[in-house]
Amino acid sequence: MSKFLTVVVVGTLAFLVGCGGGSGTPKGVPTGGNGTNVQPIAVDGGPVPNQIYPDGAFTSVTLCNPGTTTCQTIDGILVDTGSVGLRVLSSAITLTGLQPLTSGSNTLYNCINFADTSFLWGTVSVADVQMAGEVASGATIQVVPDPATLGFTIPIDCSNGGVDESSQVNLGANGILGIGAEPEDCGPACDPNFDNGVPPNPSPYFLCSSTTCTPTSVLSFASGQSQQVLNPVVLFSTDNNGTIVQLPALPGQAATETGSLIFGIGTQANNQVPSSAKIFALDPSIGDTFTTTYKGQVLTGSFIDSGSNGLFFPDATIPACVDIPDFFCPASILSLSALNTETTSVTGATSTVNFSIDNADNLFAGGGGADAAYSTLGGPNTGGPFDFGLPFFYGRSVFTAIDGAAVPSNTPTAPWVAY
């Protein structure tokens, strides 16, 4: 999964910190162009006034009432290859008429938890989702309300003592565009036709009355029509098998960086997989991950995640910052490397990733405290895998092929990631 931790206030600025990331030797990045499948993205600090979100890539989405031209474009949406589903704060939505899914007098709610135990809770609603020249008609999305308007307590199975990210300040964004390697956020594990009517524990889905909520199973694509929160890309007409995130090389830090989110893989001239790409087939049964070897540690469950805002990995020899312990603060910049290995052995791919880690306190103080983009930002993930967050994306084209989708014949069966 993706980043999402706490807000740390430094002077008049606030930094959202999380589990993520990695940078590497910059490579040339092909230009996505301005095609109908190209959506601009920007590492620009996010939409919250007087708050800098470091290493967050943001875009906009247009929501429409299904089958109509009654629409609203919402900016400040975090691009996240480490989760699945479009999730939008209700406080950012002025469009009226979006309908939640219901069963009798009950409304369907969804919960997503993040690695730091923070969470988002909201209704499963239906909208047409537009990005670039693409349309996902009748997409199921999560609309995240202000908890004060709920009328009932969020189930402990969802909240579990974590931080509720349902405000713009806490989330640091107006929503999340989850475009990971799966078509939906739970799949057959939450489908009554495959889970024997017994939802996972804890359950991502609940049917709620005006006072109480009950865990429930929800149809998936495996049953023919999904009612789960979807990766909207799978509903595009042609460019629907995956995405490419492109950002230019960044030697150090900058106020902003701009790039492209390209839809489709091998469907147009601007989304072909180059012969030089390292392709890592992923196993859905183990969380769509691969293995990273770092300083002799074999870190299974490692992943690439644009929603993480740094390189996060276990290394007790690098001191954490005293004031922001989620980030590293070495005495001087460190030049490091890690070896990625495909877990499934389908392609036999291996790749050495060279990266640098700098002192986060110094980075955040640089640029007058107004910079948003950092290629050398990282932090500890004690006991965990290697999370290659947004710094890994600088100077690369990072492909994510969606599980079950038709992909080019010269690539393995999806899901896979490539760079």
N, C-alpha and C positions, 0 to 999 in steps of 0.2 A: 504494500500500500504506500500511500504518499506521505509527505510531510504533514504537519499539523501539530504544533506544540503551543507554547505560551507566547504571550506578547511581553517583551522586555523593553522597558522604557529607558532610553538613554538621553538625558537632557530633554529637548522638546520633541525628540524623534522616538519612534517605537519600531522595534524589529521583530518580525515573526520568525521564530526559529523552529527547526524541525529535524527530522531524520532524513538525510539525503546526501547525495551528490558525488561528483567527481569531475576533475578536469583532465585534459590530456594534451599531447602535442598537437598544436593546431594544424588542421588540414584545410585544403581548399574546399569550399562549400559551393555546390552548383546552385545557380540562381533559380528559384522557383518560378519567377516571372509573375505576371498578373493574370493568370488564367482563371477560368471559372471554378477551379478547384484549389485556389490559393487564398488563404486567409491570413491577413497580417497579424503578427504578434509583437509585443513590445515588453522588454524588461524595463519598466519605467517607474517602479516604486509602488504601483497599485493605486486604487481609487480613494483611499481614506485620507482626508485632509490632515496635513501636518504629521503624517506617518509614512515611513519608508518601509516597504516590504522588500528585503534584499533577495535578489535572485529569484524573483517570481515572474514568469512569463504570462502576460495577460492578453486577452483578446476580447472581442464582442460577439454576442449572439443575438439573433432576432427571433423573438417568440411571437407566434400568431395564434389566434383562435383557429382551431382546425378547419381547413377548407375555406378560410376567409382571407381577406387582405387587411384585417384589423390586427395590427402588429405593433411591437415595441422592440427597439434595439437597446440592449443592455451591455454596457462596457464593464471593464474591471473583472472579467471572468478568468480565473486561473486555469491555465492549460496544464493538464495533469495526465501523463501517460502511466501513472501508477495507480489509478483508480478507474472505475467504470461508471458512467452515468452523468448526465447534466443535472446539476443541483444549483438552484438559484434562491437567494434570499427573497422572501416576500416583500421586504422593505424596499427592494430595488424594482419591484414590479408594479407599474401603474396600469398595465393592461387589465381590463376586466373581462370576465367570461371564461377563464381557464377552469376546466372542470376536473375535480378529483375523482378517482375511481372509488366506487362504493359497492357495498353488498347489503341490500336491504337498507336499514337505517345506519349502518356502520360505514366508516371511511377508512380506506387503506392508507396506512402510514409506513414509511421506510426509515430505517436507522442505518447509518454508516459510522463505523468506529475507525479511529486512526491509531497509529502505533503508540502514540503518547497517551492513549485512553480518552482523548477528546472525541467529540462526536457531533453529527448533524442529524436532526430529526425533522421529518416533514411529510406532507401528503404526497402520494403518487398521483400526479396530474397529467393531463394530455395536452400537447401543444404541437403545432408545426414548428420545427426548428430550422432556421435558415442561417447558413454561413457561406461566404463567397457566393458562388452560383449554385450551391447545393441546398436541397430541401429534404429534411426528414419529416415526412408527413405522419401525423398521429403518433408522435414519439411520447413515451412515458418518461416524465422527468420528476425530480423531487423539488417541491416548493417548500422552503424552510420558513416557518412562521416565527414570529416573536413568541417565546414561551408564555408570556403573560396573556396571550389571546387564546391559549389552548383550552382552558376550562378543565383540564385534568393533568395529572402528574405524568411526566415522561417515564415509561417503564424503566425500572432499575436495570433490566437486562440490556438496555440501550445506554443509559447514562453511566451506570457503574462507577459513580464517583468522579467521573471525568469532567472536563471543561466543555460547556455547551458553546459551540462556535457560531451560534445562530445570529450574531450581530455582525455588522460590517467591521467594527473595530476588532472584535475577537478573530474573525475569519481573515481580515486583511484584504478582503475581496468582496465582490457582489455575488460570487458563485464559483463553482468549479465545473470545468468541462473535462470529465473523465473519459479519456480515449485510450484506455489500456488494451490489453491483448484479448479481452473477452467481449462477447456481444452484449452481455447483461451482467448485472452485479452479483447474481447468486446462481443462476442456472438450474439444472435438475435437482441440486441439493435442496432447493426451496419449492420444488414442483410437486403437487399432490399426486401426480401420476408416477413419480419416481421416489418420493420420500415416504410413501405409505401414509400420507396425510399427517405425518409427524414432522413439523418444521425443525430446522437446526436449533440447537440450544447453545448460545443465545440466538434468537431469531432476528433476521433483518427486517421482517415484515409483521405488521400488527393490524388487526381490525379494531377500530376504536369507536365506541359510542361517545356520548357527551361526557361520560364520567370514567369509563374504564377501557383498557386495551387488552387484547388477547392475541398471542402469537398465532400466525396463520401461514399456510402454504400458498404460493402464487405461481400461476402458470409460467412456463419458460418457452423458449423457442423449440425445445425438444418436444413440446406438446402441440406445436404448430403455430401458436400465437402467444408472444410474451406479454405479460402484464407487469413484468419487473422493470425497474429503472434501467434504461437502455443506453448503450454507447450509441449516440445518434448517427454515427457514421454508417452503421449497418443498414440504415433505412434510406441512404442516398441511392439514386437510381443506378449509377454505374461506378462511381469512385468510392466503393463501399467496403473494400477489403482491408483497409488499414490507413495509416497516416505516416507522414514524414515531418519531423520538426527540424528546421534549419535555423541556426544562428551563426553569425560571423565569428571568426576567431577573436578572442579578447585577451590581450597580454596584460593581465592585472585587473584593473577596475575602470568603470566608466559611469557617467551619470545615467545613461540609458543605452540600450542595445535594441535593434529591431531585427526581425526575421520573418519567417514564413511557416505556417502550418499548411501542408499540402495534403489533400485528400486523395486516396487511392494509391495503389502500388502496381506499377506495370500497366496502368489503364490509359495513360496519356504520355506524351513525350517528356513531360517534366517530372514524372515520378517513376522512372525506370530504375531498377536495382543495378548499380555498376558492378562489373566483374570483380573489382577489387574489394567489394564489401565483405565484411566478416558477418556471417549469418549464424545466429545461435537459435536452434530449435528449442522450444520451451515445452515443458511437460505440465499440462493443466493440473494434474493430480498433485503436483508439489508447488503450486502457486505461481506457475509461469516464471520460473527463476533459472539461474545458472550458478556455477561455482566460481568463486574468486579466491585465488591464493595470494595472500599478502603477508610478507615477513614470516613465511613458514606456516601461517594459519590457513587452513582450508575452510573457507567461509561458504558453506552451502546456503542456498536460499537468497543469493545476491540478485540484484535487479537494477534496471535503469528507470529513472523516475523523474520526469520534468517537474513534478509537483513538490519535490524536495529541494530545499534552497541551499544545499551544500553537499560536499562529500562527507558521508557519515560512515564510520568504520571503527572497529576496535583496535586501539593502540594506546596502551597505558603509558608509553614513553613520551607521548606528546602532551604537554600540560593543557588543561582546559582553562578557559578564561575564568577569572575569579568572579567577575561581575555578570558574565553571560556563560555559564558552565556548559551550555549546549554547543558551544563553539570552541575550537582550538585556539590557543594563544602561544605558539612557540616563540622562543627568543629571537629567531630569525627564520626566514622563509626556508621551507624544507622541499627538496626534490625527491619524490617517491615514485614507486611503480607497483602495479598489481597485475596479475595474470588472470584473465577471464577464460573459462573453459566451459564448453557446452556440456550440460549434465546428461542429455539424452544420447549423445554420441551419434546423432543422425548425420550431421555434417562434419563432425570432428573439429569444429572451429576452436581456435585459441587466439588470444589477442593480448598483447602486453599494453597496458594503459599507463602512460607516464603522466604524472600530475604533480602539482605543487600545493603546499598548504602554507598559508601566511597567518599572521597574528590578526585575529578578528577585531580586536580593539583598535589596532592601527588601521585596518581596512575601513572600519566604520567612521573613524575620525578623518580619513582622507577625503579629498574632494569637498572639504567643508561640511562633511556629514550629510551630503546630499546625493551621494552616489547610490545607484540601485543595482548595478551589475558587477559581479565579482567572479573571476575564474579560479581563485585560490582559496575560497571559503570552504571550511570543513569543520567537523566536530565529531565527538566520540559516539560510538554506537556499541557500548560495552556488551559483550556477549552475543552480539547480533551479527547479521550478514553485512556485506558491503552494499550500501545504497548509493548508486551513482546518480546524484541529483543534477540540477540544472547546470552547474559548472561543466559537467561532462559534455553538454550539448554545444558549448562554444566551439566553433570551427568544425562542426560535424553535421552530417545529415543522418538523423537517427530514425530508422524505420520501425514501425510496430505493425505486424500482420495479425489480423483478428482471427481467433480460433474458429474453425469451421468455414472460413471464407475461401473462395477460389483465388489462388495466387499464381503468379507467373510460373511456367513449367520448369524454369531453371532454378527454382527455389523449393525448399522443403514444404511439407504440409504445415499450414498454420496451426497454432500460433508460433511466431518467431519474432526476434528483434535482430536488427542489423545496423551496422555503422561502418 
